Amino acid sequence: MKKIIHWVLIANGGHAKILPTEKSTDLAKNQSKPLIFEFDHKRLGEIMSDKPGRSFASDGSRRSSMEYSSEPEKEQEKQFAITLLEELDRRLKAQEFARLTIIAEPRMLGTLRNQMSETLKRVVVKELARDWTKLSCKDINVAIEKLQT
């Protein structure tokens, strides 16, 4: 009988781990090394070094400040999510895993849901809106066991 490989994705806007295991509660016993992804998050000041400027009113000599037309930090997170999902799609097609649990910071979880392919959605068995990126595999295992009791 073939083992069903279950992967756990743990992510926030700039860091992610993919932990391969045979079941979601077996992370601490897992001998495989996690896949680590890090995104070089740029601070808002580095992205938008120039102020958006000022505009003149159509009548008179009044001026007003303009606002930025995008949210660059959210765009960075979206690009990171797309990178993660592309990697997961590629590995799913290669049959490296059959089930996926996603544990992600709430905003990142929403971004992942919005960008996820239908193929990948079909293998997601559980989602949890938490930021566990700083936890060790052992601590993640303990946290998952607490959730299941």
Backbone torsions as a table, in degrees:
resi	resn	phi	psi	omega
1	MET	NA	130.5	-178.3
2	LYS	-76.0	136.1	178.1
3	LYS	-73.3	139.2	175.0
4	ILE	-89.0	116.2	-179.1
5	ILE	-85.3	127.5	-178.3
6	HIS	-114.0	124.7	176.9
7	TRP	-107.0	146.9	176.2
8	VAL	-118.6	120.3	176.2
9	LEU	-97.6	125.0	176.9
10	ILE	-119.7	121.3	-172.2
11	ALA	-148.2	153.6	165.1
12	ASN	-133.9	-165.7	-174.6
13	GLY	-66.9	-12.9	-176.9
14	GLY	-138.0	-8.5	-178.0
15	HIS	-136.7	146.8	176.3
16	ALA	-151.9	148.6	173.6
17	LYS	-129.1	141.2	169.8
18	ILE	-116.9	119.6	-177.1
19	LEU	-108.1	108.4	177.4
20	PRO	-78.6	139.0	178.5
21	THR	-159.3	168.6	178.6
22	GLU	-83.1	-23.3	174.6
23	LYS	-152.6	159.6	-170.8
24	SER	-67.5	-19.4	-178.3
25	THR	-98.9	14.2	-174.1
26	ASP	-116.4	29.9	-174.2
27	LEU	-68.8	-38.3	-176.3
28	ALA	-67.9	-30.0	-179.7
29	LYS	-85.8	-6.8	-175.8
30	ASN	-65.3	130.4	179.1
31	GLN	-92.5	-15.5	-179.7
32	SER	-74.1	145.0	176.8
33	LYS	-79.2	141.7	178.1
34	PRO	-70.5	152.0	172.1
35	LEU	-85.5	128.5	-176.6
36	ILE	-112.1	133.4	177.1
37	PHE	-126.4	132.8	175.0
38	GLU	-132.9	139.3	-179.8
39	PHE	-110.0	130.0	179.5
40	ASP	-74.8	89.0	-177.6
41	HIS	-72.0	125.0	176.0
42	LYS	-94.5	141.1	177.4
43	ARG	-70.8	154.9	-177.7
44	LEU	-55.2	-38.3	179.5
45	GLY	-64.4	-30.4	177.9
46	GLU	-76.2	-33.1	-179.2
47	ILE	-75.3	-45.1	-174.7
48	MET	-116.4	75.6	-177.4
49	SER	-74.6	-23.6	178.0
50	ASP	-98.8	145.3	174.1
51	LYS	-74.1	153.6	-176.4
52	PRO	-68.4	-13.0	176.0
53	GLY	101.1	-171.2	-178.5
54	ARG	-133.1	152.7	178.4
55	SER	-124.0	157.2	177.6
56	PHE	-96.2	144.2	174.6
57	ALA	-68.7	152.7	-178.1
58	SER	-67.7	-25.1	176.0
59	ASP	-128.2	138.8	-179.8
60	GLY	87.0	-167.9	-176.9
61	SER	-115.0	18.3	179.1
62	ARG	-71.2	145.5	175.7
63	ARG	-123.8	148.5	176.6
64	SER	-134.7	153.4	178.1
65	SER	-77.5	148.4	178.5
66	MET	-96.8	157.9	177.4
67	GLU	-105.1	156.8	174.6
68	TYR	-65.1	145.1	-176.8
69	SER	-90.5	-4.1	179.2
70	SER	-141.8	171.3	176.7
71	GLU	-114.2	92.3	-172.0
72	PRO	-61.9	-33.4	179.5
73	GLU	-65.6	-40.8	177.6
74	LYS	-67.3	-35.2	177.7
75	GLU	-64.7	-39.3	177.1
76	GLN	-62.2	-45.2	178.6
77	GLU	-62.0	-41.3	179.9
78	LYS	-61.7	-44.1	179.0
79	GLN	-63.7	-37.9	177.4
80	PHE	-65.2	-43.8	178.5
81	ALA	-60.8	-43.2	179.2
82	ILE	-61.5	-41.7	178.0
83	THR	-60.4	-46.4	178.7
84	LEU	-61.0	-46.2	-177.3
85	LEU	-66.8	-36.0	176.2
86	GLU	-63.4	-41.2	178.0
87	GLU	-65.2	-43.2	178.5
88	LEU	-64.2	-42.8	177.5
89	ASP	-59.6	-44.7	-179.8
90	ARG	-61.1	-43.7	-178.4
91	ARG	-74.4	-29.5	174.8
92	LEU	-66.6	-42.7	177.0
93	LYS	-62.2	-31.7	177.4
94	ALA	-82.1	3.8	178.6
95	GLN	58.4	38.7	177.4
96	GLU	-80.7	-19.7	175.5
97	PHE	-150.4	162.9	-178.6
98	ALA	-124.9	-17.7	178.8
99	ARG	-137.8	151.3	-176.1
100	LEU	-139.8	132.3	169.9
101	THR	-110.3	135.6	179.5
102	ILE	-115.3	122.6	174.4
103	ILE	-121.3	109.7	-173.7
104	ALA	-142.6	152.7	173.3
105	GLU	-53.0	139.9	-170.9
106	PRO	-49.4	-45.9	-179.0
107	ARG	-66.6	-39.6	178.6
108	MET	-66.8	-37.6	177.6
109	LEU	-59.9	-43.8	176.9
110	GLY	-61.6	-41.9	178.4
111	THR	-64.1	-43.0	178.5
112	LEU	-61.9	-44.3	179.0
113	ARG	-59.3	-44.0	-177.2
114	ASN	-67.5	-29.4	-175.3
115	GLN	-100.0	-7.3	-172.9
116	MET	-72.0	139.5	177.1
117	SER	-72.8	158.2	178.6
118	GLU	-62.8	-37.2	179.1
119	THR	-60.9	-44.6	-179.9
120	LEU	-70.0	-38.6	178.7
121	LYS	-57.7	-34.3	-177.7
122	ARG	-67.6	-23.0	-178.3
123	VAL	-98.6	-5.4	178.0
124	VAL	-73.1	121.4	-179.0
125	VAL	-103.3	-20.1	-179.5
126	LYS	-158.5	146.3	174.4
127	GLU	-130.5	144.2	178.9
128	LEU	-141.5	127.6	-178.4
129	ALA	-90.0	81.1	178.3
130	ARG	-146.0	152.2	176.5
131	ASP	-101.7	100.3	-179.6
132	TRP	-110.5	19.7	-174.8
133	THR	-65.5	-23.1	-178.5
134	LYS	-92.3	-3.8	-179.5
135	LEU	-82.4	148.7	174.0
136	SER	-77.7	167.7	178.2
137	CYS	-59.4	-38.3	179.7
138	LYS	-64.9	-45.3	178.8
139	ASP	-65.4	-35.1	176.8
140	ILE	-64.9	-42.5	178.4
141	ASN	-59.9	-44.7	178.4
142	VAL	-62.1	-43.8	-179.7
143	ALA	-63.7	-40.3	178.3
144	ILE	-66.4	-41.2	178.3
145	GLU	-61.7	-39.6	178.3
146	LYS	-63.5	-37.8	179.3
147	LEU	-66.5	-31.0	-176.2
148	GLN	-83.9	-8.9	178.7
149	THR	-93.9	NA	NA
